[in-house]
């Protein structure tokens, strides 16, 4: 029986897709999506959602990302759907517990990160920087070379 899928380290023939999920889709998941879009240079399909989406993105998260040159002001919190999970190769949760539906064959990661909600810029910067570090690791695991940001 032959296996036509590429082996480990082989270039992917399709664009990998990643879904970032947090409760409100207003801080952590939006920053992660912003980092992945920027660092992948479009080589990864990026989604984000929340189990209980907020009305708007956390303005401090927006400000923290703007400091790095990444503008997430146009993004809006979106509700988590089973379709979004099913359409993604990797699902990264950030404090949403059991709210994320589980589908076989998907890769799931849970990133334990402080919630930036209600925090000032000084407290959000280290969260932003840790998210960048984790996104860079994820890119390496996906076999995608990061672009300079």
OpenMM code with the backbone's topology and positions (N, CA, C; nanometers):
from openmm import Vec3, app, unit

residues = "UNK UNK UNK UNK UNK UNK UNK UNK UNK UNK UNK UNK UNK UNK UNK UNK UNK UNK UNK UNK UNK UNK UNK UNK UNK UNK UNK UNK UNK UNK UNK UNK UNK UNK UNK UNK UNK UNK UNK UNK UNK UNK UNK UNK UNK UNK UNK UNK UNK UNK UNK UNK UNK UNK UNK UNK UNK UNK UNK UNK UNK UNK UNK UNK UNK UNK UNK UNK UNK UNK UNK UNK UNK UNK UNK UNK UNK UNK UNK UNK UNK UNK UNK UNK UNK UNK UNK UNK UNK UNK UNK UNK UNK UNK UNK UNK UNK UNK UNK UNK UNK UNK UNK UNK UNK UNK UNK UNK UNK UNK UNK UNK UNK UNK UNK UNK UNK UNK UNK UNK UNK UNK UNK UNK UNK UNK UNK UNK UNK UNK UNK UNK UNK UNK UNK UNK UNK UNK UNK UNK UNK UNK UNK UNK UNK UNK UNK UNK UNK".split()
positions = [
    Vec3(0.0850, -0.1176, 0.0000),
    Vec3(0.0000, 0.0000, 0.0000),
    Vec3(0.0892, 0.1234, 0.0000),
    Vec3(0.0721, 0.2099, -0.0979),
    Vec3(0.1581, 0.3266, -0.1058),
    Vec3(0.0956, 0.4435, -0.0314),
    Vec3(0.1827, 0.5286, 0.0146),
    Vec3(0.1387, 0.6480, 0.0854),
    Vec3(0.1877, 0.7674, 0.0058),
    Vec3(0.0964, 0.8413, -0.0545),
    Vec3(0.1336, 0.9530, -0.1396),
    Vec3(0.1552, 1.0831, -0.0635),
    Vec3(0.1328, 1.0827, 0.0675),
    Vec3(0.1511, 1.2064, 0.1427),
    Vec3(0.2999, 1.2304, 0.1647),
    Vec3(0.3397, 1.3589, 0.1669),
    Vec3(0.4811, 1.3883, 0.1861),
    Vec3(0.5276, 1.3454, 0.3247),
    Vec3(0.6511, 1.3043, 0.3344),
    Vec3(0.7077, 1.2627, 0.4625),
    Vec3(0.7419, 1.3831, 0.5479),
    Vec3(0.7885, 1.3581, 0.6703),
    Vec3(0.8269, 1.4686, 0.7579),
    Vec3(0.9355, 1.5530, 0.6921),
    Vec3(0.9206, 1.6814, 0.6987),
    Vec3(1.0195, 1.7718, 0.6420),
    Vec3(0.9983, 1.8001, 0.4946),
    Vec3(0.9102, 1.7248, 0.4287),
    Vec3(0.8825, 1.7498, 0.2875),
    Vec3(0.7972, 1.8755, 0.2751),
    Vec3(0.8151, 1.9502, 0.1668),
    Vec3(0.7336, 2.0709, 0.1524),
    Vec3(0.5859, 2.0358, 0.1409),
    Vec3(0.5049, 2.1138, 0.2054),
    Vec3(0.3605, 2.0897, 0.2011),
    Vec3(0.3078, 2.1258, 0.0628),
    Vec3(0.2145, 2.0475, 0.0143),
    Vec3(0.1574, 2.0749, -0.1170),
    Vec3(0.0346, 2.1639, -0.1054),
    Vec3(-0.0179, 2.1776, 0.0136),
    Vec3(-0.1315, 2.2666, 0.0355),
    Vec3(-0.0947, 2.3654, 0.1453),
    Vec3(-0.1625, 2.4770, 0.1457),
    Vec3(-0.1371, 2.5786, 0.2467),
    Vec3(-0.1883, 2.5298, 0.3815),
    Vec3(-0.1008, 2.5246, 0.4833),
    Vec3(-0.1502, 2.4843, 0.6155),
    Vec3(-0.2447, 2.5908, 0.6705),
    Vec3(-0.3396, 2.5471, 0.7523),
    Vec3(-0.4344, 2.6414, 0.8113),
    Vec3(-0.4336, 2.6272, 0.9628),
    Vec3(-0.4378, 2.7416, 1.0297),
    Vec3(-0.4313, 2.7462, 1.1757),
    Vec3(-0.5480, 2.8303, 1.2271),
    Vec3(-0.6128, 2.7800, 1.3305),
    Vec3(-0.7208, 2.8516, 1.3987),
    Vec3(-0.6762, 2.8807, 1.5411),
    Vec3(-0.6799, 3.0082, 1.5802),
    Vec3(-0.6513, 3.0487, 1.7172),
    Vec3(-0.7835, 3.0765, 1.7876),
    Vec3(-0.8007, 3.0179, 1.9071),
    Vec3(-0.9263, 3.0315, 1.9803),
    Vec3(-0.8989, 3.0785, 2.1229),
    Vec3(-0.9681, 3.1846, 2.1641),
    Vec3(-0.9725, 3.2222, 2.3051),
    Vec3(-1.1172, 3.2565, 2.3372),
    Vec3(-1.1450, 3.2922, 2.4591),
    Vec3(-1.2841, 3.3116, 2.4996),
    Vec3(-1.3492, 3.4254, 2.4205),
    Vec3(-1.2858, 3.5427, 2.4207),
    Vec3(-1.3505, 3.6613, 2.3637),
    Vec3(-1.3040, 3.6963, 2.2227),
    Vec3(-1.1994, 3.6298, 2.1719),
    Vec3(-1.1432, 3.6609, 2.0401),
    Vec3(-1.1134, 3.8105, 2.0297),
    Vec3(-1.0628, 3.8652, 2.1402),
    Vec3(-1.0389, 4.0093, 2.1455),
    Vec3(-0.8945, 4.0438, 2.1790),
    Vec3(-0.8172, 3.9475, 2.2290),
    Vec3(-0.6805, 3.9762, 2.2711),
    Vec3(-0.5818, 3.8735, 2.2207),
    Vec3(-0.5651, 3.7651, 2.2981),
    Vec3(-0.4628, 3.6644, 2.2664),
    Vec3(-0.4764, 3.6069, 2.1264),
    Vec3(-0.5959, 3.5606, 2.0912),
    Vec3(-0.6124, 3.4961, 1.9604),
    Vec3(-0.5950, 3.5961, 1.8465),
    Vec3(-0.6342, 3.7208, 1.8685),
    Vec3(-0.6159, 3.8226, 1.7648),
    Vec3(-0.4681, 3.8575, 1.7480),
    Vec3(-0.3944, 3.8666, 1.8597),
    Vec3(-0.2508, 3.8936, 1.8490),
    Vec3(-0.1803, 3.7773, 1.7798),
    Vec3(-0.2176, 3.6545, 1.8158),
    Vec3(-0.1564, 3.5368, 1.7536),
    Vec3(-0.1846, 3.5336, 1.6037),
    Vec3(-0.3084, 3.5633, 1.5653),
    Vec3(-0.3432, 3.5656, 1.4231),
    Vec3(-0.2640, 3.6744, 1.3506),
    Vec3(-0.2500, 3.7901, 1.4140),
    Vec3(-0.1716, 3.8987, 1.3545),
    Vec3(-0.0269, 3.8589, 1.3334),
    Vec3(0.0325, 3.7961, 1.4359),
    Vec3(0.1708, 3.7493, 1.4233),
    Vec3(0.1837, 3.6452, 1.3130),
    Vec3(0.0931, 3.5481, 1.3105),
    Vec3(0.1058, 3.4410, 1.2114),
    Vec3(0.0879, 3.4950, 1.0698),
    Vec3(-0.0073, 3.5841, 1.0497),
    Vec3(-0.0241, 3.6444, 0.9163),
    Vec3(0.1038, 3.7150, 0.8735),
    Vec3(0.1601, 3.7955, 0.9640),
    Vec3(0.2789, 3.8741, 0.9304),
    Vec3(0.4015, 3.7855, 0.9101),
    Vec3(0.4259, 3.6948, 1.0042),
    Vec3(0.5480, 3.6136, 0.9997),
    Vec3(0.5450, 3.5066, 0.8918),
    Vec3(0.4255, 3.4629, 0.8511),
    Vec3(0.4174, 3.3598, 0.7468),
    Vec3(0.4204, 3.4204, 0.6072),
    Vec3(0.4008, 3.5511, 0.5971),
    Vec3(0.3998, 3.6148, 0.4664),
    Vec3(0.2922, 3.5603, 0.3746),
    Vec3(0.1824, 3.5138, 0.4335),
    Vec3(0.0725, 3.4601, 0.3542),
    Vec3(0.0833, 3.3117, 0.3249),
    Vec3(0.1866, 3.2454, 0.3776),
    Vec3(0.2067, 3.1025, 0.3506),
    Vec3(0.1193, 3.0131, 0.4378),
    Vec3(0.0467, 3.0723, 0.5326),
    Vec3(-0.0426, 2.9971, 0.6209),
    Vec3(-0.1794, 3.0648, 0.6181),
    Vec3(-0.2844, 2.9842, 0.6092),
    Vec3(-0.4203, 3.0371, 0.6199),
    Vec3(-0.4504, 3.0546, 0.7683),
    Vec3(-0.4900, 3.1748, 0.8073),
    Vec3(-0.5043, 3.2087, 0.9489),
    Vec3(-0.6498, 3.2426, 0.9807),
    Vec3(-0.6990, 3.1821, 1.0901),
    Vec3(-0.8332, 3.2128, 1.1405),
    Vec3(-0.8222, 3.2381, 1.2910),
    Vec3(-0.9189, 3.3130, 1.3435),
    Vec3(-0.9297, 3.3265, 1.4889),
    Vec3(-1.0773, 3.3342, 1.5239),
    Vec3(-1.1087, 3.2924, 1.6458),
    Vec3(-1.2479, 3.2911, 1.6900),
    Vec3(-1.2524, 3.2862, 1.8420),
    Vec3(-1.3721, 3.3082, 1.8957),
    Vec3(-1.3910, 3.3032, 2.0401),
    Vec3(-1.5156, 3.2263, 2.0769),
    Vec3(-1.5108, 3.1608, 2.1925),
    Vec3(-1.6274, 3.0859, 2.2388),
    Vec3(-1.7394, 3.1804, 2.2832),
    Vec3(-1.7020, 3.2992, 2.3312),
    Vec3(-1.7988, 3.4042, 2.3665),
    Vec3(-1.7411, 3.5375, 2.3189),
    Vec3(-1.7501, 3.5667, 2.1881),
    Vec3(-1.6807, 3.6834, 2.1329),
    Vec3(-1.7242, 3.8153, 2.1960),
    Vec3(-1.6260, 3.9028, 2.2127),
    Vec3(-1.6515, 4.0376, 2.2637),
    Vec3(-1.7101, 4.1236, 2.1518),
    Vec3(-1.7470, 4.2451, 2.1872),
    Vec3(-1.7993, 4.3400, 2.0879),
    Vec3(-1.6880, 4.3933, 1.9984),
    Vec3(-1.5681, 4.4090, 2.0567),
    Vec3(-1.4562, 4.4659, 1.9810),
    Vec3(-1.3255, 4.4088, 2.0330),
    Vec3(-1.2203, 4.4303, 1.9549),
    Vec3(-1.0874, 4.3857, 1.9959),
    Vec3(-1.0387, 4.4744, 2.1103),
    Vec3(-0.9638, 4.4139, 2.2012),
    Vec3(-0.9037, 4.4855, 2.3134),
    Vec3(-0.8127, 4.5961, 2.2578),
    Vec3(-0.8422, 4.7240, 2.2882),
    Vec3(-0.7611, 4.8328, 2.2328),
    Vec3(-0.6156, 4.8287, 2.2785),
    Vec3(-0.5885, 4.7722, 2.3956),
    Vec3(-0.4502, 4.7618, 2.4423),
    Vec3(-0.3749, 4.6562, 2.3604),
    Vec3(-0.4423, 4.5485, 2.3226),
    Vec3(-0.3804, 4.4487, 2.2344),
    Vec3(-0.3495, 4.5107, 2.0986),
    Vec3(-0.4414, 4.5918, 2.0483),
    Vec3(-0.4188, 4.6620, 1.9213),
    Vec3(-0.2960, 4.7508, 1.9326),
    Vec3(-0.2888, 4.8292, 2.0416),
    Vec3(-0.1764, 4.9207, 2.0629),
    Vec3(-0.0448, 4.8442, 2.0744),
    Vec3(-0.0457, 4.7339, 2.1484),
    Vec3(0.0763, 4.6537, 2.1649),
    Vec3(0.1244, 4.5993, 2.0304),
    Vec3(0.0322, 4.5547, 1.9464),
    Vec3(0.0707, 4.5036, 1.8146),
    Vec3(0.1184, 4.6159, 1.7231),
    Vec3(0.0557, 4.7331, 1.7323),
    Vec3(0.0992, 4.8470, 1.6506),
    Vec3(0.2438, 4.8840, 1.6815),
    Vec3(0.2858, 4.8653, 1.8077),
    Vec3(0.4255, 4.8925, 1.8439),
    Vec3(0.5224, 4.8067, 1.7629),
    Vec3(0.4766, 4.6917, 1.7169),
    Vec3(0.5627, 4.6010, 1.6390),
    Vec3(0.5438, 4.6207, 1.4885),
    Vec3(0.4544, 4.7124, 1.4516),
    Vec3(0.4284, 4.7364, 1.3102),
    Vec3(0.3175, 4.6509, 1.2523),
    Vec3(0.2469, 4.5764, 1.3372),
    Vec3(0.1369, 4.4911, 1.2902),
    Vec3(0.0048, 4.5558, 1.3298),
    Vec3(-0.0786, 4.5806, 1.2298),
    Vec3(-0.2055, 4.6503, 1.2508),
    Vec3(-0.3211, 4.5504, 1.2493),
    Vec3(-0.3839, 4.5312, 1.3658),
    Vec3(-0.4992, 4.4407, 1.3743),
    Vec3(-0.6285, 4.5188, 1.3990),
    Vec3(-0.6248, 4.6503, 1.3764),
    Vec3(-0.7424, 4.7347, 1.4045),
    Vec3(-0.8654, 4.6953, 1.3241),
    Vec3(-0.8476, 4.6432, 1.2039),
    Vec3(-0.9627, 4.6101, 1.1182),
    Vec3(-1.0278, 4.4772, 1.1557),
    Vec3(-0.9620, 4.3990, 1.2418),
    Vec3(-1.0166, 4.2679, 1.2794),
    Vec3(-1.1362, 4.2851, 1.3724),
    Vec3(-1.2245, 4.1879, 1.3693),
    Vec3(-1.3426, 4.1873, 1.4555),
    Vec3(-1.3541, 4.0517, 1.5239),
    Vec3(-1.3963, 4.0484, 1.6500),
    Vec3(-1.4186, 3.9194, 1.7159),
    Vec3(-1.5233, 3.8371, 1.6407),
    Vec3(-1.4938, 3.7085, 1.6272),
    Vec3(-1.5824, 3.6165, 1.5553),
    Vec3(-1.6181, 3.4995, 1.6458),
    Vec3(-1.7367, 3.4433, 1.6243),
    Vec3(-1.7810, 3.3302, 1.7047),
    Vec3(-1.7153, 3.2014, 1.6540),
    Vec3(-1.6781, 3.1169, 1.7483),
    Vec3(-1.6196, 2.9870, 1.7159),
    Vec3(-1.7266, 2.8964, 1.6564),
    Vec3(-1.6962, 2.8372, 1.5414),
    Vec3(-1.7893, 2.7430, 1.4785),
    Vec3(-1.7198, 2.6102, 1.4545),
    Vec3(-1.7978, 2.5047, 1.4478),
    Vec3(-1.7428, 2.3731, 1.4154),
    Vec3(-1.6799, 2.3757, 1.2770),
    Vec3(-1.7366, 2.4526, 1.1846),
    Vec3(-1.6811, 2.4623, 1.0491),
    Vec3(-1.5399, 2.5194, 1.0506),
    Vec3(-1.5166, 2.6222, 1.1340),
    Vec3(-1.3831, 2.6821, 1.1418),
    Vec3(-1.2819, 2.5808, 1.1933),
    Vec3(-1.3222, 2.5013, 1.2921),
    Vec3(-1.2331, 2.3978, 1.3455),
    Vec3(-1.2071, 2.2926, 1.2387),
    Vec3(-1.3116, 2.2479, 1.1731),
    Vec3(-1.2985, 2.1418, 1.0737),
    Vec3(-1.2117, 2.1855, 0.9558),
    Vec3(-1.2138, 2.3146, 0.9219),
    Vec3(-1.1377, 2.3660, 0.8080),
    Vec3(-0.9916, 2.3930, 0.8422),
    Vec3(-0.9516, 2.3715, 0.9671),
    Vec3(-0.8162, 2.4041, 1.0112),
    Vec3(-0.7344, 2.2787, 1.0369),
    Vec3(-0.6055, 2.2862, 1.0038),
    Vec3(-0.5136, 2.1754, 1.0305),
    Vec3(-0.4686, 2.1758, 1.1763),
    Vec3(-0.4457, 2.2962, 1.2286),
    Vec3(-0.3983, 2.3130, 1.3658),
    Vec3(-0.4951, 2.4061, 1.4383),
    Vec3(-0.5357, 2.3671, 1.5586),
    Vec3(-0.6231, 2.4496, 1.6418),
    Vec3(-0.5469, 2.4808, 1.7705),
    Vec3(-0.5226, 2.6098, 1.7933),
    Vec3(-0.4511, 2.6535, 1.9130),
    Vec3(-0.5511, 2.7223, 2.0044),
    Vec3(-0.5731, 2.6643, 2.1223),
    Vec3(-0.6642, 2.7233, 2.2195),
    Vec3(-0.5847, 2.7995, 2.3244),
    Vec3(-0.6481, 2.9013, 2.3796),
    Vec3(-0.5845, 2.9874, 2.4789),
    Vec3(-0.6848, 3.0169, 2.5887),
    Vec3(-0.7047, 2.9220, 2.6770),
    Vec3(-0.7913, 2.9456, 2.7915),
    Vec3(-0.9392, 2.9326, 2.7646),
    Vec3(-0.9783, 2.8579, 2.6608),
    Vec3(-1.1229, 2.8450, 2.6356),
    Vec3(-1.1768, 2.7116, 2.6844),
    Vec3(-1.0957, 2.6356, 2.7546),
    Vec3(-1.1425, 2.5116, 2.8156),
    Vec3(-1.2005, 2.4143, 2.7162),
    Vec3(-1.3184, 2.3615, 2.7471),
    Vec3(-1.3808, 2.2591, 2.6640),
    Vec3(-1.4729, 2.3168, 2.5575),
    Vec3(-1.4672, 2.4475, 2.5340),
    Vec3(-1.5594, 2.5099, 2.4387),
    Vec3(-1.5268, 2.4762, 2.2939),
    Vec3(-1.4059, 2.4276, 2.2684),
    Vec3(-1.3642, 2.4006, 2.1313),
    Vec3(-1.4023, 2.2589, 2.0915),
    Vec3(-1.4790, 2.2430, 1.9822),
    Vec3(-1.5144, 2.1072, 1.9391),
    Vec3(-1.3908, 2.0304, 1.8927),
    Vec3(-1.3903, 1.9015, 1.9190),
    Vec3(-1.2767, 1.8159, 1.8843),
    Vec3(-1.3131, 1.7312, 1.7629),
    Vec3(-1.2274, 1.7363, 1.6620),
    Vec3(-1.2450, 1.6539, 1.5428),
    Vec3(-1.1233, 1.5645, 1.5269),
    Vec3(-1.1428, 1.4379, 1.4873),
    Vec3(-1.0292, 1.3496, 1.4656),
    Vec3(-0.9411, 1.4022, 1.3528),
    Vec3(-0.8118, 1.3788, 1.3663),
    Vec3(-0.7186, 1.4154, 1.2610),
    Vec3(-0.6692, 1.5581, 1.2671),
    Vec3(-0.7176, 1.6355, 1.3622),
    Vec3(-0.6712, 1.7733, 1.3790),
    Vec3(-0.5632, 1.7760, 1.4859),
    Vec3(-0.4725, 1.8692, 1.4730),
    Vec3(-0.3701, 1.8878, 1.5753),
    Vec3(-0.4184, 1.9985, 1.6686),
    Vec3(-0.4192, 1.9686, 1.7974),
    Vec3(-0.4639, 2.0657, 1.8975),
    Vec3(-0.3480, 2.1022, 1.9889),
    Vec3(-0.3363, 2.2303, 2.0194),
    Vec3(-0.2395, 2.2789, 2.1176),
    Vec3(-0.3136, 2.3733, 2.2104),
    Vec3(-0.2739, 2.3743, 2.3366),
    Vec3(-0.3286, 2.4724, 2.4296),
    Vec3(-0.2133, 2.5573, 2.4797),
    Vec3(-0.2179, 2.6854, 2.4514),
    Vec3(-0.1148, 2.7775, 2.4960),
    Vec3(-0.1633, 2.8458, 2.6235),
    Vec3(-0.0955, 2.8185, 2.7348),
    Vec3(-0.1293, 2.8824, 2.8620),
    Vec3(-0.0679, 3.0221, 2.8620),
    Vec3(-0.1528, 3.1211, 2.8418),
    Vec3(-0.1090, 3.2603, 2.8352),
    Vec3(-0.1989, 3.3444, 2.9244),
    Vec3(-0.1407, 3.4457, 2.9871),
    Vec3(-0.2209, 3.5379, 3.0672),
    Vec3(-0.3214, 3.6085, 2.9766),
    Vec3(-0.4369, 3.6410, 3.0315),
    Vec3(-0.5408, 3.7110, 2.9564),
    Vec3(-0.5123, 3.8610, 2.9616),
    Vec3(-0.4986, 3.9266, 2.8463),
    Vec3(-0.4706, 4.0705, 2.8472),
    Vec3(-0.5913, 4.1577, 2.8817),
    Vec3(-0.7096, 4.0994, 2.8951),
    Vec3(-0.8303, 4.1777, 2.9245),
    Vec3(-0.8112, 4.2565, 3.0535),
    Vec3(-0.8372, 4.3860, 3.0460),
    Vec3(-0.8282, 4.4721, 3.1633),
    Vec3(-0.6870, 4.5086, 3.2037),
    Vec3(-0.5876, 4.4664, 3.1275),
    Vec3(-0.4475, 4.4937, 3.1599),
    Vec3(-0.3993, 4.6184, 3.0861),
    Vec3(-0.2974, 4.6810, 3.1411),
    Vec3(-0.2347, 4.7949, 3.0757),
    Vec3(-0.1293, 4.7483, 2.9760),
    Vec3(-0.0761, 4.8423, 2.9009),
    Vec3(0.0215, 4.8114, 2.7964),
    Vec3(0.1452, 4.7408, 2.8516),
    Vec3(0.1914, 4.7822, 2.9696),
    Vec3(0.3104, 4.7196, 3.0291),
    Vec3(0.2884, 4.5707, 3.0548),
    Vec3(0.1672, 4.5327, 3.0923),
    Vec3(0.1359, 4.3917, 3.1193),
    Vec3(0.1101, 4.3140, 2.9906),
    Vec3(0.0633, 4.3822, 2.8859),
    Vec3(0.0292, 4.3141, 2.7609),
    Vec3(0.1531, 4.2882, 2.6749),
    Vec3(0.2542, 4.3735, 2.6837),
    Vec3(0.3746, 4.3548, 2.6008),
    Vec3(0.4372, 4.2166, 2.6180),
    Vec3(0.4592, 4.1676, 2.7420),
    Vec3(0.5194, 4.0345, 2.7544),
    Vec3(0.4300, 3.9233, 2.6982),
    Vec3(0.2981, 3.9401, 2.7066),
    Vec3(0.2058, 3.8421, 2.6480),
    Vec3(0.2232, 3.8427, 2.4966),
    Vec3(0.2259, 3.9624, 2.4389),
    Vec3(0.2472, 3.9779, 2.2940),
    Vec3(0.3777, 3.9106, 2.2510),
    Vec3(0.4840, 3.9345, 2.3271),
    Vec3(0.6147, 3.8803, 2.2904),
    Vec3(0.6192, 3.7284, 2.3034),
    Vec3(0.5516, 3.6734, 2.4046),
    Vec3(0.5449, 3.5276, 2.4203),
    Vec3(0.4636, 3.4661, 2.3066),
    Vec3(0.3568, 3.5327, 2.2655),
    Vec3(0.2780, 3.4827, 2.1521),
    Vec3(0.3653, 3.4795, 2.0269),
    Vec3(0.4445, 3.5838, 2.0046),
    Vec3(0.5336, 3.5848, 1.8871),
    Vec3(0.6282, 3.4651, 1.8920),
    Vec3(0.6872, 3.4409, 2.0089),
    Vec3(0.7809, 3.3293, 2.0221),
    Vec3(0.7120, 3.1979, 1.9869),
    Vec3(0.5917, 3.1780, 2.0385),
    Vec3(0.5197, 3.0529, 2.0124),
    Vec3(0.4786, 3.0410, 1.8658),
    Vec3(0.4417, 3.1527, 1.8041),
    Vec3(0.4067, 3.1505, 1.6614),
    Vec3(0.5296, 3.1133, 1.5785),
    Vec3(0.6470, 3.1635, 1.6167),
    Vec3(0.7694, 3.1283, 1.5442),
    Vec3(0.7978, 2.9782, 1.5547),
    Vec3(0.7765, 2.9200, 1.6716),
    Vec3(0.7934, 2.7752, 1.6893),
    Vec3(0.6923, 2.7005, 1.6024),
    Vec3(0.5684, 2.7465, 1.6027),
    Vec3(0.4642, 2.6831, 1.5219),
    Vec3(0.5003, 2.6875, 1.3739),
    Vec3(0.5499, 2.8013, 1.3267),
    Vec3(0.5916, 2.8120, 1.1867),
    Vec3(0.6990, 2.7094, 1.1536),
    Vec3(0.7973, 2.6954, 1.2429),
    Vec3(0.9038, 2.5972, 1.2200),
    Vec3(0.8454, 2.4565, 1.2128),
    Vec3(0.7506, 2.4262, 1.3011),
    Vec3(0.6877, 2.2936, 1.3010),
    Vec3(0.6067, 2.2702, 1.1740),
    Vec3(0.5525, 2.3771, 1.1159),
    Vec3(0.4759, 2.3663, 0.9914),
    Vec3(0.5665, 2.3661, 0.8684),
    Vec3(0.6970, 2.3897, 0.8907),
    Vec3(0.7910, 2.3932, 0.7791),
    Vec3(0.7830, 2.5209, 0.6976),
    Vec3(0.7383, 2.6292, 0.7619),
    Vec3(0.7248, 2.7580, 0.6937),
    Vec3(0.8331, 2.8520, 0.7456),
    Vec3(0.9138, 2.9048, 0.6540),
    Vec3(1.0189, 2.9986, 0.6927),
    Vec3(0.9563, 3.1341, 0.7232),
    Vec3(0.9868, 3.1915, 0.8405),
    Vec3(0.9288, 3.3217, 0.8735),
    Vec3(0.9889, 3.4329, 0.7877),
    Vec3(0.9095, 3.5354, 0.7645),
    Vec3(0.9584, 3.6538, 0.6949),
    Vec3(0.9942, 3.7579, 0.7998),
    Vec3(1.0772, 3.8537, 0.7609),
    Vec3(1.1152, 3.9598, 0.8544),
    Vec3(0.9989, 4.0546, 0.8762),
    Vec3(0.9756, 4.0863, 1.0029),
    Vec3(0.8686, 4.1808, 1.0380),
    Vec3(0.9309, 4.2940, 1.1157),
] * unit.nanometer
topology = app.Topology()
chain = topology.addChain("A")
for resn in residues:
    res = topology.addResidue(resn, chain)
    for name in ("N", "CA", "C"):
        topology.addAtom(name, app.Element.getBySymbol(name[0]), res)
